[in-house]
């Protein structure tokens, strides 16, 4: 009959728990940063998809289409902060016609990130040939503490792209 006890002693179990707790505590901050980066990538791609939808609608319909910030998902708002939501709307042709909302993105879908447009730009307008009206526009996707996570850039040709800034770059405007 074997006299060797099987299993772990209380001291061995406590040591293993302390070591695993230290390892998990060391891994938590990098995991949180990774989750934030993944959320920023997903959001940037969602905004880029909305911009592509606006450009496609302009070309397909042969009309001016705007992508703009919107709090209610039905009307464009004149604001630089786009975090409250966005929408794609077809501009009216006649004086009595009203804009038609094609697609929208709510504040909940922005997942707590801050989206800020180029200073003084309250919309991205696409002409009927797909070109963007005005100059290049940049939408900055920022963390809550003011770090710039992604940039969505729309060129004069109407094409959008996502850029990843250098680590530690600050977001334009004051943090919220």
C-alpha atoms as an extended CHARMM CRD file, in Angstrom:
* protein
*
       176  EXT
         1         1  UNK       CA              0.0000000000        0.0000000000        0.0000000000  PROA      1               0.0000000000
         2         2  UNK       CA              1.4830000000        3.3320000000       -1.0760000000  PROA      2               0.0000000000
         3         3  UNK       CA              2.1170000000        5.8720000000        1.6540000000  PROA      3               0.0000000000
         4         4  UNK       CA              2.7740000000        8.8190000000       -0.6820000000  PROA      4               0.0000000000
         5         5  UNK       CA             -0.1240000000       11.2580000000       -0.5020000000  PROA      5               0.0000000000
         6         6  UNK       CA             -1.6130000000       12.2650000000       -3.8570000000  PROA      6               0.0000000000
         7         7  UNK       CA             -2.5390000000       15.8930000000       -4.6260000000  PROA      7               0.0000000000
         8         8  UNK       CA             -1.2250000000       19.2830000000       -3.5850000000  PROA      8               0.0000000000
         9         9  UNK       CA             -0.5720000000       20.6990000000       -0.1840000000  PROA      9               0.0000000000
        10        10  UNK       CA             -2.2450000000       23.9270000000        0.8720000000  PROA      10              0.0000000000
        11        11  UNK       CA              1.0860000000       25.7730000000        0.5670000000  PROA      11              0.0000000000
        12        12  UNK       CA              1.6200000000       24.5320000000       -3.0160000000  PROA      12              0.0000000000
        13        13  UNK       CA             -1.9180000000       25.5120000000       -3.9910000000  PROA      13              0.0000000000
        14        14  UNK       CA             -1.5850000000       29.0200000000       -2.5180000000  PROA      14              0.0000000000
        15        15  UNK       CA              1.7650000000       29.5170000000       -4.2960000000  PROA      15              0.0000000000
        16        16  UNK       CA              0.2310000000       28.4990000000       -7.6390000000  PROA      16              0.0000000000
        17        17  UNK       CA             -2.7080000000       30.8810000000       -7.1080000000  PROA      17              0.0000000000
        18        18  UNK       CA             -0.4140000000       33.8180000000       -6.2540000000  PROA      18              0.0000000000
        19        19  UNK       CA              1.7690000000       33.1950000000       -9.3220000000  PROA      19              0.0000000000
        20        20  UNK       CA             -1.2640000000       32.9540000000      -11.6210000000  PROA      20              0.0000000000
        21        21  UNK       CA             -2.7880000000       36.1350000000      -10.1210000000  PROA      21              0.0000000000
        22        22  UNK       CA              0.4500000000       38.0500000000      -10.7340000000  PROA      22              0.0000000000
        23        23  UNK       CA              0.5990000000       36.8090000000      -14.3410000000  PROA      23              0.0000000000
        24        24  UNK       CA             -3.0430000000       37.7710000000      -14.9880000000  PROA      24              0.0000000000
        25        25  UNK       CA             -2.5320000000       41.2340000000      -13.4770000000  PROA      25              0.0000000000
        26        26  UNK       CA              0.4670000000       41.7700000000      -15.7440000000  PROA      26              0.0000000000
        27        27  UNK       CA             -1.5230000000       40.6980000000      -18.8220000000  PROA      27              0.0000000000
        28        28  UNK       CA             -4.6520000000       42.8170000000      -18.1630000000  PROA      28              0.0000000000
        29        29  UNK       CA             -3.4010000000       46.2320000000      -19.4210000000  PROA      29              0.0000000000
        30        30  UNK       CA             -2.1120000000       44.9110000000      -22.7680000000  PROA      30              0.0000000000
        31        31  UNK       CA             -5.3910000000       43.0380000000      -23.2700000000  PROA      31              0.0000000000
        32        32  UNK       CA             -7.3900000000       46.2090000000      -22.5800000000  PROA      32              0.0000000000
        33        33  UNK       CA             -5.2630000000       48.1460000000      -25.0810000000  PROA      33              0.0000000000
        34        34  UNK       CA             -5.7140000000       45.3880000000      -27.6560000000  PROA      34              0.0000000000
        35        35  UNK       CA             -9.4870000000       45.4430000000      -27.1460000000  PROA      35              0.0000000000
        36        36  UNK       CA             -9.5220000000       49.2350000000      -27.6220000000  PROA      36              0.0000000000
        37        37  UNK       CA             -7.4960000000       48.9500000000      -30.8360000000  PROA      37              0.0000000000
        38        38  UNK       CA             -9.8430000000       46.2820000000      -32.1740000000  PROA      38              0.0000000000
        39        39  UNK       CA            -12.8700000000       48.4230000000      -31.3050000000  PROA      39              0.0000000000
        40        40  UNK       CA            -11.2560000000       51.4040000000      -33.0680000000  PROA      40              0.0000000000
        41        41  UNK       CA            -10.5390000000       49.3250000000      -36.1860000000  PROA      41              0.0000000000
        42        42  UNK       CA            -14.1010000000       48.0410000000      -36.3000000000  PROA      42              0.0000000000
        43        43  UNK       CA            -15.5210000000       51.5390000000      -35.8480000000  PROA      43              0.0000000000
        44        44  UNK       CA            -13.2200000000       53.0660000000      -38.4840000000  PROA      44              0.0000000000
        45        45  UNK       CA            -14.2930000000       50.3970000000      -40.9580000000  PROA      45              0.0000000000
        46        46  UNK       CA            -17.9520000000       51.0390000000      -40.1220000000  PROA      46              0.0000000000
        47        47  UNK       CA            -17.5450000000       54.7960000000      -40.7380000000  PROA      47              0.0000000000
        48        48  UNK       CA            -15.6210000000       54.0910000000      -43.9440000000  PROA      48              0.0000000000
        49        49  UNK       CA            -18.4710000000       51.8240000000      -45.0500000000  PROA      49              0.0000000000
        50        50  UNK       CA            -20.9410000000       54.6530000000      -44.4230000000  PROA      50              0.0000000000
        51        51  UNK       CA            -18.7910000000       57.0030000000      -46.5260000000  PROA      51              0.0000000000
        52        52  UNK       CA            -18.5770000000       54.4200000000      -49.3220000000  PROA      52              0.0000000000
        53        53  UNK       CA            -22.3630000000       54.0380000000      -49.1960000000  PROA      53              0.0000000000
        54        54  UNK       CA            -22.7480000000       57.8120000000      -49.5560000000  PROA      54              0.0000000000
        55        55  UNK       CA            -20.4230000000       57.9280000000      -52.5460000000  PROA      55              0.0000000000
        56        56  UNK       CA            -22.1540000000       54.9820000000      -54.1940000000  PROA      56              0.0000000000
        57        57  UNK       CA            -25.5650000000       56.6050000000      -53.6970000000  PROA      57              0.0000000000
        58        58  UNK       CA            -24.3010000000       59.8290000000      -55.3140000000  PROA      58              0.0000000000
        59        59  UNK       CA            -23.0260000000       57.9750000000      -58.3780000000  PROA      59              0.0000000000
        60        60  UNK       CA            -26.0580000000       55.6840000000      -58.6520000000  PROA      60              0.0000000000
        61        61  UNK       CA            -28.6710000000       58.4130000000      -58.2310000000  PROA      61              0.0000000000
        62        62  UNK       CA            -26.7670000000       61.1500000000      -60.0460000000  PROA      62              0.0000000000
        63        63  UNK       CA            -27.4140000000       63.5200000000      -57.1480000000  PROA      63              0.0000000000
        64        64  UNK       CA            -25.4650000000       65.1530000000      -54.3500000000  PROA      64              0.0000000000
        65        65  UNK       CA            -25.3410000000       62.9640000000      -51.2420000000  PROA      65              0.0000000000
        66        66  UNK       CA            -24.1290000000       64.0970000000      -47.8320000000  PROA      66              0.0000000000
        67        67  UNK       CA            -22.6860000000       62.1310000000      -44.9460000000  PROA      67              0.0000000000
        68        68  UNK       CA            -23.1310000000       64.2110000000      -41.8210000000  PROA      68              0.0000000000
        69        69  UNK       CA            -23.3660000000       64.0730000000      -38.0180000000  PROA      69              0.0000000000
        70        70  UNK       CA            -26.8510000000       63.4800000000      -36.6510000000  PROA      70              0.0000000000
        71        71  UNK       CA            -28.2460000000       63.1410000000      -33.1580000000  PROA      71              0.0000000000
        72        72  UNK       CA            -31.6750000000       61.8420000000      -34.1610000000  PROA      72              0.0000000000
        73        73  UNK       CA            -30.7850000000       59.7560000000      -37.2450000000  PROA      73              0.0000000000
        74        74  UNK       CA            -33.1750000000       61.8270000000      -39.4040000000  PROA      74              0.0000000000
        75        75  UNK       CA            -31.5710000000       65.2610000000      -39.7800000000  PROA      75              0.0000000000
        76        76  UNK       CA            -28.0300000000       66.5470000000      -40.2230000000  PROA      76              0.0000000000
        77        77  UNK       CA            -26.6350000000       68.5920000000      -37.3630000000  PROA      77              0.0000000000
        78        78  UNK       CA            -24.1970000000       71.4750000000      -37.6730000000  PROA      78              0.0000000000
        79        79  UNK       CA            -21.4830000000       70.1760000000      -35.3660000000  PROA      79              0.0000000000
        80        80  UNK       CA            -17.8600000000       69.1110000000      -35.5210000000  PROA      80              0.0000000000
        81        81  UNK       CA            -18.3500000000       66.2110000000      -33.1090000000  PROA      81              0.0000000000
        82        82  UNK       CA            -19.7540000000       63.2090000000      -34.9580000000  PROA      82              0.0000000000
        83        83  UNK       CA            -19.9010000000       60.8400000000      -31.9650000000  PROA      83              0.0000000000
        84        84  UNK       CA            -23.6470000000       61.2780000000      -31.4800000000  PROA      84              0.0000000000
        85        85  UNK       CA            -24.3370000000       59.4630000000      -34.7510000000  PROA      85              0.0000000000
        86        86  UNK       CA            -24.1060000000       59.8960000000      -38.5150000000  PROA      86              0.0000000000
        87        87  UNK       CA            -26.3430000000       59.5540000000      -41.5260000000  PROA      87              0.0000000000
        88        88  UNK       CA            -26.2500000000       59.3940000000      -45.3190000000  PROA      88              0.0000000000
        89        89  UNK       CA            -28.8160000000       61.6350000000      -46.9690000000  PROA      89              0.0000000000
        90        90  UNK       CA            -29.6800000000       62.3620000000      -50.5830000000  PROA      90              0.0000000000
        91        91  UNK       CA            -29.9810000000       66.1010000000      -51.0860000000  PROA      91              0.0000000000
        92        92  UNK       CA            -33.3290000000       67.2900000000      -52.4910000000  PROA      92              0.0000000000
        93        93  UNK       CA            -33.5850000000       68.3100000000      -56.1470000000  PROA      93              0.0000000000
        94        94  UNK       CA            -36.4900000000       70.7140000000      -55.9010000000  PROA      94              0.0000000000
        95        95  UNK       CA            -37.1870000000       73.5640000000      -53.5160000000  PROA      95              0.0000000000
        96        96  UNK       CA            -40.1250000000       71.7120000000      -51.9320000000  PROA      96              0.0000000000
        97        97  UNK       CA            -38.4570000000       68.3220000000      -51.6720000000  PROA      97              0.0000000000
        98        98  UNK       CA            -36.9080000000       67.1760000000      -48.4320000000  PROA      98              0.0000000000
        99        99  UNK       CA            -33.6740000000       65.1900000000      -47.9760000000  PROA      99              0.0000000000
       100       100  UNK       CA            -33.9940000000       61.4130000000      -48.0220000000  PROA      100             0.0000000000
       101       101  UNK       CA            -32.0950000000       59.4570000000      -45.3720000000  PROA      101             0.0000000000
       102       102  UNK       CA            -30.5340000000       56.3440000000      -46.8910000000  PROA      102             0.0000000000
       103       103  UNK       CA            -28.5260000000       54.9430000000      -43.9810000000  PROA      103             0.0000000000
       104       104  UNK       CA            -27.5900000000       55.9360000000      -40.4420000000  PROA      104             0.0000000000
       105       105  UNK       CA            -25.2050000000       55.0060000000      -37.6620000000  PROA      105             0.0000000000
       106       106  UNK       CA            -26.2610000000       55.6290000000      -34.0540000000  PROA      106             0.0000000000
       107       107  UNK       CA            -24.2350000000       56.7940000000      -31.0690000000  PROA      107             0.0000000000
       108       108  UNK       CA            -24.4700000000       53.3450000000      -29.4700000000  PROA      108             0.0000000000
       109       109  UNK       CA            -22.6990000000       51.8580000000      -32.4790000000  PROA      109             0.0000000000
       110       110  UNK       CA            -19.7740000000       54.2430000000      -31.9440000000  PROA      110             0.0000000000
       111       111  UNK       CA            -19.0300000000       52.2980000000      -28.7330000000  PROA      111             0.0000000000
       112       112  UNK       CA            -17.8660000000       55.1690000000      -26.5510000000  PROA      112             0.0000000000
       113       113  UNK       CA            -15.2160000000       56.4210000000      -28.9730000000  PROA      113             0.0000000000
       114       114  UNK       CA            -15.0760000000       60.0550000000      -30.0490000000  PROA      114             0.0000000000
       115       115  UNK       CA            -15.2710000000       60.9390000000      -33.7490000000  PROA      115             0.0000000000
       116       116  UNK       CA            -14.1830000000       64.4670000000      -34.6940000000  PROA      116             0.0000000000
       117       117  UNK       CA            -14.2350000000       66.0330000000      -38.1720000000  PROA      117             0.0000000000
       118       118  UNK       CA            -11.7980000000       68.4970000000      -39.6980000000  PROA      118             0.0000000000
       119       119  UNK       CA            -12.3090000000       71.9190000000      -38.1730000000  PROA      119             0.0000000000
       120       120  UNK       CA            -15.3530000000       73.6940000000      -39.5880000000  PROA      120             0.0000000000
       121       121  UNK       CA            -16.4960000000       70.7100000000      -41.6830000000  PROA      121             0.0000000000
       122       122  UNK       CA            -20.0010000000       69.6030000000      -40.8090000000  PROA      122             0.0000000000
       123       123  UNK       CA            -20.5450000000       67.1410000000      -43.6670000000  PROA      123             0.0000000000
       124       124  UNK       CA            -18.8550000000       65.1680000000      -46.4190000000  PROA      124             0.0000000000
       125       125  UNK       CA            -20.7100000000       65.9230000000      -49.6400000000  PROA      125             0.0000000000
       126       126  UNK       CA            -20.3250000000       63.6610000000      -52.6620000000  PROA      126             0.0000000000
       127       127  UNK       CA            -21.1450000000       65.0400000000      -56.0980000000  PROA      127             0.0000000000
       128       128  UNK       CA            -23.0220000000       62.9860000000      -58.6610000000  PROA      128             0.0000000000
       129       129  UNK       CA            -19.7480000000       61.8110000000      -60.2090000000  PROA      129             0.0000000000
       130       130  UNK       CA            -18.5280000000       60.4990000000      -56.8270000000  PROA      130             0.0000000000
       131       131  UNK       CA            -16.0160000000       63.2620000000      -56.1250000000  PROA      131             0.0000000000
       132       132  UNK       CA            -16.0320000000       64.9070000000      -52.7140000000  PROA      132             0.0000000000
       133       133  UNK       CA            -16.9370000000       68.5680000000      -52.6120000000  PROA      133             0.0000000000
       134       134  UNK       CA            -14.3430000000       70.8600000000      -51.0750000000  PROA      134             0.0000000000
       135       135  UNK       CA            -10.9460000000       69.8020000000      -49.8080000000  PROA      135             0.0000000000
       136       136  UNK       CA             -9.7130000000       66.5640000000      -48.2780000000  PROA      136             0.0000000000
       137       137  UNK       CA            -11.4720000000       65.7890000000      -45.0290000000  PROA      137             0.0000000000
       138       138  UNK       CA            -10.2410000000       63.8490000000      -42.0360000000  PROA      138             0.0000000000
       139       139  UNK       CA            -12.4080000000       62.2190000000      -39.4040000000  PROA      139             0.0000000000
       140       140  UNK       CA            -10.3720000000       61.4820000000      -36.2750000000  PROA      140             0.0000000000
       141       141  UNK       CA            -11.3350000000       58.5240000000      -34.1040000000  PROA      141             0.0000000000
       142       142  UNK       CA            -10.2100000000       59.1850000000      -30.5390000000  PROA      142             0.0000000000
       143       143  UNK       CA            -10.1250000000       57.3780000000      -27.2140000000  PROA      143             0.0000000000
       144       144  UNK       CA            -11.8240000000       58.8010000000      -24.1340000000  PROA      144             0.0000000000
       145       145  UNK       CA             -8.4930000000       60.0750000000      -22.8210000000  PROA      145             0.0000000000
       146       146  UNK       CA             -7.6960000000       61.9920000000      -26.0340000000  PROA      146             0.0000000000
       147       147  UNK       CA             -5.3910000000       59.6080000000      -27.9120000000  PROA      147             0.0000000000
       148       148  UNK       CA             -5.7810000000       59.4590000000      -31.6830000000  PROA      148             0.0000000000
       149       149  UNK       CA             -6.6000000000       55.8440000000      -32.6050000000  PROA      149             0.0000000000
       150       150  UNK       CA             -7.4950000000       56.0480000000      -36.3120000000  PROA      150             0.0000000000
       151       151  UNK       CA             -7.9780000000       58.6100000000      -39.0620000000  PROA      151             0.0000000000
       152       152  UNK       CA            -10.5650000000       58.2290000000      -41.8140000000  PROA      152             0.0000000000
       153       153  UNK       CA             -9.4510000000       60.3870000000      -44.7410000000  PROA      153             0.0000000000
       154       154  UNK       CA            -11.6560000000       61.3000000000      -47.7110000000  PROA      154             0.0000000000
       155       155  UNK       CA             -9.7550000000       62.7040000000      -50.7090000000  PROA      155             0.0000000000
       156       156  UNK       CA            -11.1130000000       65.0960000000      -53.3320000000  PROA      156             0.0000000000
       157       157  UNK       CA            -11.6820000000       62.1300000000      -55.6470000000  PROA      157             0.0000000000
       158       158  UNK       CA            -14.1590000000       60.7960000000      -53.0680000000  PROA      158             0.0000000000
       159       159  UNK       CA            -12.1230000000       57.7960000000      -52.0470000000  PROA      159             0.0000000000
       160       160  UNK       CA            -11.8180000000       57.0600000000      -48.3640000000  PROA      160             0.0000000000
       161       161  UNK       CA             -9.0920000000       55.2700000000      -46.4720000000  PROA      161             0.0000000000
       162       162  UNK       CA             -8.2120000000       54.4770000000      -42.8730000000  PROA      162             0.0000000000
       163       163  UNK       CA             -4.8730000000       55.5760000000      -41.4460000000  PROA      163             0.0000000000
       164       164  UNK       CA             -3.1980000000       54.4610000000      -38.2350000000  PROA      164             0.0000000000
       165       165  UNK       CA             -1.3710000000       57.3370000000      -36.5170000000  PROA      165             0.0000000000
       166       166  UNK       CA              1.8830000000       57.0190000000      -34.6130000000  PROA      166             0.0000000000
       167       167  UNK       CA              1.4260000000       55.8140000000      -31.0140000000  PROA      167             0.0000000000
       168       168  UNK       CA              0.8730000000       58.6440000000      -28.5490000000  PROA      168             0.0000000000
       169       169  UNK       CA             -0.5440000000       61.0890000000      -31.1300000000  PROA      169             0.0000000000
       170       170  UNK       CA             -3.0870000000       63.3900000000      -29.5240000000  PROA      170             0.0000000000
       171       171  UNK       CA             -6.5580000000       63.8410000000      -30.9500000000  PROA      171             0.0000000000
       172       172  UNK       CA             -7.5710000000       67.2670000000      -32.3180000000  PROA      172             0.0000000000
       173       173  UNK       CA             -9.7830000000       69.2750000000      -29.9980000000  PROA      173             0.0000000000
       174       174  UNK       CA            -10.3150000000       68.9410000000      -26.2630000000  PROA      174             0.0000000000
       175       175  UNK       CA            -10.8670000000       65.4730000000      -24.7550000000  PROA      175             0.0000000000
       176       176  UNK       CA            -14.3780000000       64.7350000000      -23.4920000000  PROA      176             0.0000000000
